[in-house]
């Protein structure tokens, strides 16, 4: 598959326009809630798949192999490096700078390149106008511990949400651009959505997890790409 086909069929045609709005986030650990205004943006229908990841990086780190399986076992740094490379191939301004002296990762949300969603964007897009803990019956919308067979599955097989986004719950967790709590966790980054080995109570629109951006990688953690409109 050549890059032009991927660019037209996946990166552009398969990105959903997310409308502007407001989402209320919460952190049960510190018992806080806060509202975030969301500007219109684009979000890929599916988690990034292994065929797209390989096309851009010439690598496939995934534990479970398959072109249409979500890429996983990637660090936050590897996810944003993919975003930067895809931006450059599209002649867009990269959204991330990885400083070589201390490996700090700086996120420029105003750049026009490919990026990870913020966690507010992720939750807002996941909810797609719904107000419950999920946008549908878990068995119908997600691969999780009770139905996954302890592995990932090809993207897009479960029901999408109201905005046409697939696999927002289950299959793989998804890295977001945000730092979690710098005073407590330093450079830790957030991921959302739940994975194939998670139990039902872990798969909620409000569930927040975090880990080290350079070291942490696991077979149920991937990512989905976004872009400013």
N, C-alpha and C positions, 0 to 999 in steps of 0.2 A: 504494500500500500504506500503510495507516495504522499509526501507531506501536504500537497495541495488538496488531496481528497480528505485527509484528516482535518485540515484547517476548515474546509467548507462544510463537511458532514458532521464533525464532532465539535470542534471548538466554537464554531459560530452557529450553525443550524441547530445544534443540540444544547444551546444555552437558552434558558428560560428568562424572560423579562419579569423581574420582581418589582411590584409597584411600591411607591413610597408609603410609609405608615409609621406606627409606633409599636414597640414591644416592651413589655415589662420583664426584666430579668430578676432573678433572685439567687441568693447564695445561702443555702441552708446552714452552712458551716458557721457563718457570721451573722445569720438571721437578718439579712438586709435585702431590700428590694429597690430597684431603680428603673426608671423609664429611659428608653433610648429612641431617638428619632431615626428612622431609616430612610435614606434617599434611594431612588430607583437604582437597581443594579442588575447584572446578569449573573446567573448561576447555572452550572452544568446540570443537566437532568440526572446524571448518574455520578457515582464516585469515579475517579480516574481509573481507567482500565489498564491492564498490563500491556495491551498492544499499543496504546497511545503513549504510555510511559516509556516503553522500549523505543518507539519511533523517535522520541525526543532525546533520550539519554543513552540509548544503546545498552541499557542495563535492565535487568528484571530481578529485583531482590526478593520477590514474593516467595513465601513458603508453599502456598498452593498455586500450581501453575495452570494458566489458561488465558487465552487472549482476552476473553470477555469477563474474566474474573477481576474484581477490584485489585489494584496494586496494593500491597501491604508490606509490613516489615520495613517501613521507611521512617526515618527520623523527620522531625520538623524541618531541619536544615535541608534534607534531601527533597522534601516537598516544595520548599520555596525555591530551591535551585532549579527544579523542574519548571516552576512558574516563570522564573527569569529566562530560562532557555526558550520556553515557548513564546514569551513576550518578544525576545530578540528575533525569533524566526518570523514573527508577524510584524516586525519593525515597530514595535511598541516600546514604551519606556518601562523598564523593569521596576517592580514595586519594592524590591528588597535589596539591601546592601549588607553583605556579610563581611565584617571587618576582619582582616587576616591577623591582626595583632592579638586581639582578645576573643575573636570569633563571635562578637556581639552581632545580632541580627537587627537591622533597623528597617522598619516597615513604613513606606510612604503610601498611604491610602489614596492620596490625590493623583498618583501616577496612573496612566491609562493602560498599563499592562495587565497581564494575567496574575491573579493573586488568590490567596485563600480568603474565604469569607471571614468577617469578624464573627465573634460568637453571637452578637446581637442580630446580625444579618442571618446567621445560621438558624437561630431559634425562630425568628420572624418568618423565614422561608419555610421552615419545617412545619410550623403551625398553619400556614396558608389560610389565615382567617378563622381558624378554629380556636376554641378556648379550653379544651380538655388537655389531659396529659399526653394524648396521642391523637393523630388525625384519623384513626380508624382502628378496627379490630386487629390486635397484634399479629395473630396468625395469618392474616391476609396481607399485611403490609411489611413484614419483617422476617428475616432469617435470624433466629436467636436459639438459645440453648435447647428448647423443646422441639425444634423442627429442622435444625441445620445439619444434623449429622456430624457436628463438631468440625465444620469447615466452611469456607466461603462458597458462594454461589454466583453464577453469572448475573450481572447487573440487569435490572429492569424486569425481573420475573414476578415480583410482587406488585400489588396495586400502588399507584402513585397517589400523592396528595392532591388537593384541589387545584394546585398550580402546576401539576404535571411533573413533580419531582419524585424520583424513585429512590428507594433504599435509604431514606433519611433516618430510619431506625434499623438497627441490626446490620448484618453482613460485616461491615467494618466501622469502627469509630472514625471520625474525620477531624483532622487537625484544623484549628482555627488560628487566625493571625495573632490573637490577643495574648499578652502576658496575663498570668493568673493573679498573683499577689506578690509584687516585687519585694515588699518588706519581709514577708515570711518565706517565699519560695524562690526569690531571685529571678532567674531568667525562664522559669517554667512556663510552658505554653499550654493553652486549653485545647481539649478535644471533646467532641460531642457525638451523640447518636446511638451509642451502644454497638456491640459486635456479636458475632455468631455464637459465642460461648457465654453470653450474658443472660442472666435470668430476667424474668418479666419486670421486676421492680427497678431494674437498672435502665430500662428503655423508656424514658420519659423526655418530653421536650425540654424540661428544666434541668436534667442531669448534667453536671459539669465535672470533668476530670482534667487532670493536668500532669505533665511530666517534663523531664529535661529535654530541651530542643535538639541537643547534639548527640545524646547517648541513647535515648529511649526509642526502641523499635520493637514491635511485636506483631504476631500474625493476624491480629484483628484490628489493626490501626492503619488506615489509609488517609485519603483526602479527596476533596471535591474543589473544583476551581471556580472562581468568580471574576468579574470584571466590572468596572464602572461603566455606566451608560454614556 
